[in-house]
C-alpha cells in the first residue's frame, strides 16, 4: 500500500517545512495537488507554492477536490492549461498518465524528487 498525500500545498506544516513532503516522497509516498490551487483559486501564495512543488517533482497527480458544484467546482481544465503554459505538455501528460495508471493499479511515473527551493524576496535574498 502506497500513501497518497492530498493537497500538500494547503497543509500548513508542509508549507512551513516543505522538506517534510520531500522526505515522504523519497520514502515512497505520492502526492496529489488540487486543481484549484494551481489555478489560483486559493490565492497567490497557494498557487506559488503549488508551482514550487511541481518544479521539485513532488507532485504525481492533479485532482478536482470538488466536493460540490456550488462551492467547490472542478477546475481541471484551467489547471492543466496553466501547467501546460508553464511546464509544457510533457508535464501535463505525466500527471494525466499517472492518474490512469493509479486507477489501473499500476506503478506511476516518478521523477527524482528535489528539495523545494526557497523563493527569493524581491530577488535579493
C-alpha positions as CSV (number, residue, x, y, z in Angstrom):
1,X,0.0,0.0,0.0
2,X,1.3,3.4,-1.0
3,X,0.2,6.5,0.8
4,X,-1.1,9.5,-1.3
5,X,-0.7,12.8,0.4
6,X,-3.6,15.0,-0.8
7,X,-3.4,18.8,-1.2
8,X,0.0,19.2,0.5
9,X,0.1,22.8,-0.9
10,X,-2.6,23.7,1.7
11,X,-1.1,21.8,4.6
12,X,0.4,24.4,6.9
13,X,3.1,22.1,8.3
14,X,4.3,21.2,4.8
15,X,4.0,24.9,3.7
16,X,6.3,25.8,6.6
17,X,8.6,22.8,6.2
18,X,8.5,21.6,2.6
19,X,11.2,19.1,3.4
20,X,8.6,17.0,5.2
21,X,6.9,16.3,1.8
22,X,10.3,15.7,0.2
23,X,11.1,13.1,2.9
24,X,7.7,11.4,2.4
25,X,8.2,11.2,-1.4
26,X,11.7,9.9,-1.0
27,X,10.3,7.1,1.2
28,X,7.8,6.1,-1.5
29,X,4.7,8.2,-0.9
30,X,2.9,10.0,-3.7
31,X,1.3,13.5,-3.7
32,X,-1.9,14.9,-5.2
33,X,-2.3,18.6,-5.9
34,X,-5.7,20.3,-6.0
35,X,-6.6,21.8,-9.4
36,X,-8.0,24.9,-7.8
37,X,-4.7,25.5,-6.1
38,X,-2.6,25.6,-9.2
39,X,-5.3,27.7,-10.9
40,X,-5.0,30.4,-8.3
41,X,-8.5,29.9,-6.7
42,X,-7.0,29.7,-3.2
43,X,-4.8,32.7,-3.7
44,X,-1.3,33.7,-5.0
45,X,0.6,32.1,-2.1
46,X,-1.0,28.7,-2.6
47,X,-0.5,28.9,-6.4
48,X,3.1,29.8,-6.0
49,X,3.8,27.0,-3.5
50,X,1.9,24.6,-5.8
51,X,4.3,25.6,-8.6
52,X,7.3,25.1,-6.4
53,X,6.1,21.5,-5.6
54,X,5.7,20.7,-9.3
55,X,9.1,22.1,-10.0
56,X,10.6,19.9,-7.3
57,X,9.0,16.8,-8.7
58,X,6.9,16.3,-5.6
59,X,3.5,16.1,-7.3
60,X,2.2,13.0,-9.1
61,X,-1.4,13.8,-9.7
62,X,-3.9,16.7,-10.1
63,X,-7.4,16.2,-8.7
64,X,-10.5,18.3,-8.7
65,X,-11.2,18.1,-4.9
66,X,-14.7,19.2,-6.0
67,X,-17.0,18.4,-3.0
68,X,-19.9,20.0,-4.7
69,X,-20.6,22.1,-7.8
70,X,-21.7,25.2,-6.0
71,X,-18.9,25.9,-3.6
72,X,-16.0,23.7,-4.9
73,X,-16.3,23.4,-8.7
74,X,-14.0,21.4,-11.0
75,X,-11.0,23.4,-12.2
76,X,-9.2,20.7,-14.1
77,X,-9.2,22.4,-17.5
78,X,-7.7,25.7,-16.1
79,X,-5.2,23.7,-14.0
80,X,-3.9,21.8,-17.0
81,X,-3.9,24.9,-19.2
82,X,-1.7,26.6,-16.6
83,X,0.6,23.6,-16.2
84,X,1.0,23.3,-20.0
85,X,1.8,27.0,-20.4
86,X,4.4,27.0,-17.6
87,X,5.9,23.5,-17.8
88,X,4.9,22.1,-21.2
89,X,2.7,19.3,-22.5
90,X,5.1,16.6,-21.1
91,X,4.2,17.6,-17.5
92,X,0.5,17.5,-18.3
93,X,0.9,14.1,-20.0
94,X,2.8,12.7,-17.0
95,X,0.2,13.9,-14.5
96,X,-2.7,12.6,-16.5
97,X,-1.0,9.3,-17.3
98,X,-0.3,8.8,-13.6
99,X,-4.0,9.2,-12.8
100,X,-4.8,6.5,-15.3
101,X,-2.0,4.2,-14.0
102,X,-3.2,4.6,-10.4
103,X,-6.8,3.7,-11.3
104,X,-5.5,0.6,-13.2
105,X,-3.4,-0.4,-10.2
106,X,-0.1,0.1,-12.0
107,X,3.0,1.8,-10.9
108,X,3.1,5.6,-11.6
109,X,5.9,7.6,-13.1
110,X,8.1,9.3,-10.6
111,X,10.7,11.9,-11.4
112,X,13.6,12.2,-8.9
113,X,12.3,14.4,-6.1
114,X,14.1,17.7,-5.3
115,X,14.2,19.9,-2.3
116,X,11.8,22.9,-2.7
117,X,13.9,26.0,-3.4
118,X,13.3,29.0,-1.2
119,X,11.8,31.9,-3.1
120,X,14.0,35.0,-3.0
121,X,12.4,38.1,-1.5
122,X,12.4,40.7,-4.3
123,X,15.2,38.7,-6.0
124,X,17.8,39.7,-3.4
125,X,17.8,37.2,-0.5
